[in-house]
Amino acid sequence: MPAIPFDNSYIDLGPDFHSRVAPEPVADPQLIRFNHELAAALGIDADALDTAEKAAIFSGNVIPEGAEPLAMVYAGHQFGGFSARLGDGRAILLGEVVADGQRFDIQLKGSGRTPYSRSGDGRAALGPVLREYILCEAMARLGVPTTRALAAVSTGEAVRREGMLPGGIITRVSRSFVRVGTFEYFAAIGNRDAVKKLADYVIARNYSDLGAADNPYEALLARVIDRQARLIARWMQIGFIHGVMNTDNMSIAGETIDYGPCAFMDGFDHNQVYSSIDREGRYAYGNQPPIGQWNLIRFAETLLPLLLTGDDSRAAVASAERLLNEFRDIYHAAWLDGMREKLGLATDAPDDAELVSDFLDLLDRDNADFTLAFRHLSSLGVEPSAQDETIASLFANRAEIDAWLARWRQRLCSEGSQDGERQQRMQAVNPLYIPRNHLVEAAIRAAEDHGDLKPFHQLCEVLQNPFETQPGREEYARPPKPEERVLQTFCGT
């Protein structure tokens, strides 16, 4: 039995959907990190491969038995402008595995040119590889739907960006790498048969329960809207900013995908932007929900021919509009449920949304640390105490935060909240450790500039347990010092 039990299906859709292409070998692949827990969950026999064999496979130097490498074609709206043909310019799908009845893609990123590379080299610098490994695995531990990292390797070769940088390759795992942009590609060229074929594939693979619906394509649209609304609500609850919410970066499977210039906020700001390429703030923190809905409108447009019943195009449009209009309610309900959990509220009350929004506005006014504010709140009791100083120290106006805390405590008392049980619940949803930008940057700089991977590995280990206090690791919880602040993040292409 092969070490990786491939069971491929996307390749069977035919050459309209992809190009067969092999990874380009690299000079000296070295395994940096391997996700043994994920490998076991995928049914991969990691023990059958030694370190050199893992490095060879997950660099693309060796094509494992059963793999059928390909690059997927797709289009996409990038910062609002449509690009009719994008595709995997530096990613190659090795194949798929089936675990617990669920199909997973295994993809190399940074593995060389493909027919969709355009003028790019198809490679990745080591820094973006390490960033994606750190961020996606942290998101998984935070309970956010996400692609996963199976392996990271260095290539022994340099890539040219603004200067020469060491190269790397990450192996990504997803429930599907089909994107909104995949549907857009076929809709743009007028290939309705391919749109239907793709929709049927997605339903069979990711949403098999929809096959018996009266209109499976309407049900598909509804399910993707629901998944994306809930996903973005989770981003907002942890202060995550994706940075490039283009339609080619929106997964049909409802996972966070393509970690480029993404970041977690330190000081809270509704309009926070980190991405160096988002000059107009299109994908700012507070814009993520409406942009998510905008992307879903583009998805709905591709499905309109499939929503038709007879020749009544107006009915198809009305059906899509009805479902799209539900996005805000689904998002708001999911967001508020999660924020209630963060505040320790076990019941619903009419003024809860106002209580949450007023707290966020206080954070915004003083640029208070988002993660620590909620974590400190998790330690407070229903009665004021000296412990209040921990959260009050984050704010410039003590009277304002004290007034809000009084409202919060009144709300807790209204439901008979017990300190110990509530604090335990709050600390289970309000992380102490996140991949703070200055820590990620320090890990990248150590690796790229000095060949030192120890900070990367240490950060990965800390982020395995984001909700538990880890003695001796206080440095990983603190906000950046002024000289450590990261003001911009980069996509790495």
C-alpha positions in Angstrom: 0.0 0.0 0.0 1.4 3.4 -0.9 2.3 5.8 1.9 -0.3 8.3 0.6 -3.5 6.6 -0.4 -4.5 8.8 -3.3 -8.1 8.5 -4.6 -8.3 11.2 -7.2 -11.5 12.7 -8.7 -11.0 16.3 -9.9 -8.8 15.0 -12.7 -11.8 13.1 -14.1 -13.7 16.4 -14.9 -11.4 16.6 -17.9 -8.9 19.0 -19.5 -11.2 22.0 -19.5 -10.8 22.2 -15.8 -7.1 21.8 -15.4 -3.7 21.2 -17.0 -1.6 18.2 -16.3 1.8 19.5 -15.1 4.6 18.1 -12.9 6.4 20.0 -10.2 9.8 21.4 -11.1 12.6 19.7 -9.1 14.6 21.8 -6.7 18.3 21.6 -5.9 18.4 20.6 -2.2 15.1 20.0 -0.5 15.2 19.9 3.3 12.2 19.1 5.5 11.5 22.0 7.9 8.3 20.8 9.6 5.9 17.9 9.1 2.4 17.8 10.5 2.2 14.2 11.9 -1.2 14.7 13.5 -2.7 15.8 10.2 -1.0 13.1 8.3 -2.5 10.5 10.6 -6.0 12.0 10.2 -5.6 11.8 6.4 -4.5 8.1 6.5 -1.0 8.9 5.4 1.6 6.4 6.7 4.3 8.9 7.7 6.3 6.2 9.3 6.8 4.5 5.9 8.8 7.6 4.8 12.1 8.8 6.3 13.0 12.5 6.5 14.7 12.6 3.1 11.8 10.8 1.4 9.3 13.3 2.9 11.5 16.2 1.7 11.6 14.7 -1.8 7.9 14.2 -2.0 6.8 17.4 -0.5 9.2 19.5 -2.6 7.9 17.8 -5.8 11.2 16.1 -6.6 9.5 12.7 -6.3 6.0 12.0 -7.5 4.5 9.5 -5.1 2.6 6.5 -6.3 -1.0 7.3 -7.1 -0.4 11.1 -7.5 -1.7 12.7 -10.7 -0.3 16.3 -10.6 -2.4 19.1 -12.1 -2.9 22.8 -12.0 -6.5 24.1 -11.7 -7.9 26.8 -13.9 -10.0 29.6 -12.6 -10.8 33.3 -13.0 -11.5 35.9 -10.3 -12.5 39.4 -9.3 -9.3 41.0 -7.9 -9.9 44.2 -6.0 -13.2 44.5 -7.9 -11.7 44.0 -11.4 -12.3 40.8 -13.3 -9.5 38.7 -14.6 -10.8 36.1 -17.0 -8.0 33.5 -16.6 -5.9 33.1 -13.5 -5.4 29.5 -12.3 -2.8 27.9 -10.1 0.2 29.9 -11.1 2.5 28.3 -8.4 0.4 25.5 -7.0 0.1 21.9 -8.1 -2.5 19.5 -6.9 -0.8 16.2 -6.2 -4.1 14.4 -5.7 -6.8 13.6 -3.2 -7.2 11.3 -0.2 -10.4 10.1 1.5 -10.6 10.1 5.3 -13.7 9.3 7.4 -15.8 9.6 4.2 -14.5 13.1 3.4 -12.3 13.9 0.4 -9.2 16.1 0.9 -6.9 17.8 -1.7 -3.2 17.7 -1.2 -1.5 20.6 -3.0 2.1 21.8 -3.3 2.5 25.6 -3.3 5.7 27.1 -4.7 6.5 24.0 -6.8 7.3 25.8 -10.1 5.7 27.2 -13.3 2.4 26.0 -14.6 0.4 27.1 -17.7 -1.2 29.7 -15.5 2.0 31.3 -14.1 1.9 34.1 -16.7 5.2 36.0 -16.0 5.7 34.5 -12.6 8.4 31.9 -11.6 5.9 29.6 -9.9 8.1 29.6 -6.8 7.6 30.8 -3.2 10.1 32.5 -0.9 10.6 30.8 2.4 9.0 33.7 4.4 5.5 33.3 2.9 5.7 29.5 3.3 6.5 29.9 7.0 3.8 32.6 7.4 1.1 30.3 5.8 2.1 27.3 8.0 1.9 29.4 11.2 -1.3 31.2 10.3 -3.4 28.3 9.0 -2.4 25.9 11.8 -3.1 28.6 14.3 -6.6 29.2 12.8 -7.3 25.4 13.0 -6.4 25.5 16.7 -8.7 28.5 17.1 -11.5 26.5 15.7 -11.8 28.4 12.4 -12.5 26.4 9.2 -9.3 26.6 7.2 -6.9 24.9 4.8 -4.2 23.1 6.7 -0.4 22.7 6.4 1.0 19.2 6.0 4.6 20.0 5.4 7.1 22.8 4.8 10.4 22.4 3.0 13.3 24.6 2.0 14.4 24.2 -1.6 18.1 25.0 -1.5 17.5 27.6 -4.2 17.0 31.3 -4.2 14.0 33.2 -5.6 14.1 36.8 -6.9 11.7 39.2 -5.3 12.9 42.7 -4.3 16.1 40.8 -3.7 17.3 37.2 -3.6 15.5 35.2 -0.9 15.7 31.5 0.1 12.9 29.4 -1.5 10.4 27.2 0.1 7.4 25.0 -0.6 4.3 24.4 1.5 2.0 21.4 1.2 -1.6 22.5 1.8 -4.6 20.4 2.5 -8.2 21.4 1.8 -11.7 19.9 1.6 -11.6 21.5 -1.9 -9.6 24.0 -3.8 -12.6 24.9 -6.0 -13.3 28.6 -5.6 -15.9 31.2 -6.6 -13.4 32.1 -9.4 -13.6 28.5 -10.7 -17.3 29.0 -11.5 -16.6 32.5 -12.8 -14.1 31.1 -15.3 -16.6 28.9 -17.1 -19.4 31.3 -16.8 -17.3 34.0 -18.4 -16.5 31.9 -21.5 -20.1 30.8 -21.8 -19.6 27.2 -21.0 -22.8 26.4 -19.2 -22.2 22.6 -19.4 -19.0 23.1 -17.5 -20.7 25.2 -14.8 -23.2 22.5 -14.4 -20.6 19.8 -14.3 -18.6 21.7 -11.7 -21.7 22.3 -9.6 -22.6 18.7 -9.7 -19.1 17.8 -8.7 -19.1 20.2 -5.7 -22.5 18.9 -4.6 -21.4 15.3 -4.8 -18.1 15.9 -3.1 -18.8 18.6 -0.4 -22.6 18.7 0.0 -23.9 15.3 -0.8 -27.1 15.8 1.2 -28.2 18.5 -1.3 -28.5 16.0 -4.1 -32.1 15.2 -3.1 -33.2 18.8 -3.0 -35.9 20.0 -5.3 -33.3 22.3 -6.9 -29.9 21.2 -5.8 -28.2 24.3 -7.3 -30.4 26.7 -5.3 -29.6 24.6 -2.3 -25.9 24.8 -3.1 -26.0 28.6 -3.3 -27.8 28.7 0.0 -25.3 26.4 1.7 -22.3 28.3 0.4 -23.8 31.6 1.6 -24.4 30.1 5.0 -20.8 28.7 5.2 -19.2 32.0 4.2 -21.3 34.1 6.5 -20.4 31.9 9.5 -16.7 31.8 8.4 -16.4 35.6 8.2 -18.2 35.9 11.6 -15.4 33.8 13.1 -12.8 36.0 11.5 -14.4 39.0 13.0 -14.6 37.4 16.5 -10.8 36.8 16.6 -9.6 40.0 14.9 -8.4 38.3 11.7 -8.0 40.3 8.5 -7.7 38.2 5.3 -6.2 41.0 3.3 -7.1 39.7 -0.2 -10.7 38.7 -0.4 -10.8 38.3 -4.1 -13.3 35.8 -5.5 -10.5 33.5 -6.5 -9.6 33.4 -2.8 -13.1 32.4 -1.6 -13.5 28.6 -1.1 -16.7 26.8 -2.1 -16.0 24.5 0.8 -16.3 27.4 3.3 -12.6 27.4 4.4 -10.1 30.2 4.9 -7.9 29.9 1.9 -4.8 31.6 0.5 -2.9 33.2 3.4 -1.1 36.1 1.8 -0.9 39.5 3.5 -3.3 38.3 6.2 -2.9 39.5 9.8 -4.3 39.5 13.3 -5.1 42.9 14.8 -3.2 44.1 17.8 -4.8 47.4 18.6 -8.5 47.3 17.6 -9.5 49.5 14.6 -12.7 48.9 12.6 -10.8 50.2 9.5 -7.6 48.3 10.1 -5.6 47.4 6.9 -2.3 45.6 6.8 -2.0 44.4 3.2 0.5 46.5 1.2 -1.6 46.0 -1.9 -4.9 47.1 -0.4 -4.3 50.8 -0.9 -8.0 51.8 -0.8 -9.0 49.7 2.2 -11.3 47.5 0.2 -10.5 44.5 2.4 -10.3 46.3 5.7 -11.4 44.5 8.9 -14.8 46.1 9.0 -15.4 45.6 5.3 -15.1 41.8 5.3 -18.8 41.0 5.8 -20.0 43.2 2.9 -17.2 42.0 0.7 -18.1 38.4 1.5 -21.6 39.2 0.3 -20.3 40.9 -2.8 -18.3 37.8 -3.7 -21.3 35.6 -3.2 -23.3 37.8 -5.6 -20.6 36.9 -8.2 -21.1 33.3 -7.4 -24.9 33.5 -7.7 -24.5 35.1 -11.1 -22.6 32.0 -12.4 -25.4 29.7 -11.2 -28.4 31.7 -12.6 -28.8 29.3 -15.7 -29.0 26.4 -13.3 -31.6 28.1 -11.1 -34.0 28.5 -14.1 -37.3 26.6 -14.0 -38.5 26.7 -17.6 -37.8 30.0 -19.3 -38.6 32.3 -16.3 -35.3 34.1 -15.8 -36.9 36.6 -13.5 -37.8 33.8 -11.1 -34.2 32.6 -11.1 -32.9 36.1 -10.3 -35.6 36.5 -7.5 -34.5 33.2 -6.0 -30.8 34.2 -6.0 -31.7 37.6 -4.5 -33.7 36.1 -1.8 -30.9 33.8 -0.7 -28.3 36.6 -1.0 -30.4 38.9 1.2 -30.2 36.3 3.9 -26.5 36.7 4.2 -26.6 39.6 6.6 -29.0 37.9 8.9 -27.0 34.7 9.0 -23.8 36.6 9.5 -25.2 38.9 12.2 -26.7 36.0 14.1 -23.5 34.0 14.0 -21.4 37.0 14.9 -23.6 37.9 17.9 -23.7 34.3 19.1 -20.0 34.2 19.1 -19.6 37.6 20.7 -22.0 36.6 23.5 -19.7 33.6 24.2 -16.7 35.9 24.3 -18.6 38.1 26.9 -19.6 35.1 28.9 -23.3 35.5 28.2 -25.3 32.2 28.4 -28.7 33.7 27.3 -30.0 36.1 24.8 -31.2 39.6 25.5 -32.4 42.4 23.2 -29.6 44.8 24.0 -26.7 42.4 23.6 -25.7 43.7 20.2 -25.5 47.2 21.6 -23.4 46.0 24.5 -21.0 44.3 22.2 -20.8 47.2 19.8 -20.2 49.7 22.5 -17.3 47.6 23.8 -15.8 47.4 20.4 -16.2 51.2 19.9 -14.3 51.7 23.2 -11.5 49.5 21.9 -11.5 51.4 18.6 -11.3 54.8 20.3 -8.2 53.9 22.3 -6.8 51.4 19.8 -6.8 48.9 22.8 -5.4 45.4 22.2 -8.3 43.3 20.9 -7.1 39.9 22.1 -5.9 41.0 25.6 -9.1 43.0 26.2 -11.3 39.9 25.8 -8.8 37.7 27.7 -8.6 40.1 30.6 -12.4 40.3 30.7 -12.4 36.5 31.0 -10.8 36.9 34.5 -13.2 39.4 36.0 -15.9 38.6 38.5 -19.4 39.9 38.8 -18.2 42.2 41.5 -15.6 44.9 40.9 -12.1 44.1 42.2 -8.4 45.0 41.9 -8.4 42.6 38.9 -10.3 45.3 37.0 -7.0 47.1 36.6 -5.8 44.6 34.1 -8.4 45.6 31.5 -8.6 49.2 32.5 -4.9 49.6 31.8 -5.7 49.1 28.1 -7.9 52.2 27.9 -7.2 55.9 28.2 -10.5 56.9 29.8 -11.0 54.9 33.0 -14.5 56.2 33.6 -15.7 55.0 30.2 -14.5 51.4 30.6 -15.8 51.3 34.2 -19.2 52.4 33.0 -19.2 49.7 30.4 -18.1 47.1 32.9 -21.0 48.0 35.2 -23.4 47.4 32.3 -21.8 44.1 31.5 -21.9 43.0 35.1 -25.6 44.0 35.4 -26.2 41.8 32.3 -24.3 38.9 33.9 -26.4 39.2 37.1 -29.6 39.2 35.2 -28.9 35.6 34.2 -27.4 34.5 37.5 -23.9 34.1 36.2 -21.5 32.2 38.4 -17.9 33.5 38.2 -15.9 30.2 38.1 -18.0 28.5 35.5 -18.4 31.6 33.3 -14.7 32.4 33.5 -13.8 28.9 32.3 -16.2 29.2 29.4 -14.8 32.6 28.4 -11.2 31.5 28.6 -12.1 28.6 26.3 -13.1 31.0 23.5 -10.9 34.1 24.1 -7.3 33.1 23.2 -4.3 34.3 25.1 -1.9 33.5 22.2 -2.4 34.5 18.6 0.1 34.7 15.7 0.9 38.3 16.4 2.5 40.0 13.4 5.7 40.9 15.2 6.2 37.3 16.2 5.5 36.0 12.8 7.9 38.6 11.3 10.6 37.7 13.8 10.3 34.0 12.9 10.6 34.9 9.2 13.5 37.2 9.6 15.4 34.6 11.7 14.8 32.0 9.0 15.4 34.1 5.9 18.3 36.2 7.2 20.1 33.8 9.5 18.9 30.3 8.6 17.6 30.0 12.2 14.3 28.1 12.3 14.1 27.9 16.1 11.7 30.9 16.5 9.4 29.4 13.8 9.2 26.1 15.6 8.7 27.7 19.0 5.9 29.9 17.7 4.2 26.9 16.1 4.4 25.0 19.4 2.9 27.9 21.5 0.0 28.3 19.0 -0.9 24.6 19.4 -2.6 25.6 22.7 -3.9 29.2 22.2 -6.4 29.2 25.1 -4.2 27.7 27.9 -1.8 29.8 29.9 1.7 28.5 29.2 4.2 29.5 32.0 7.4 31.0 30.8 5.9 32.0 27.5 4.6 35.4 28.5 6.5 37.1 25.6 4.1 35.3 23.1 1.1 36.9 24.7 2.2 40.6 24.9 1.4 43.2 22.3 4.3 44.5 20.2 6.5 47.3 21.5 6.4 50.4 19.4 9.6 49.5 17.6 8.2 46.0 16.9 4.9 47.0 15.3 4.3 45.6 11.8 2.4 48.1 9.8 2.2 46.3 6.5 2.1 42.7 5.4 2.9 41.3 1.9 1.5 38.6 -0.3 4.9 37.1 -1.2 4.2 36.6 -4.9 
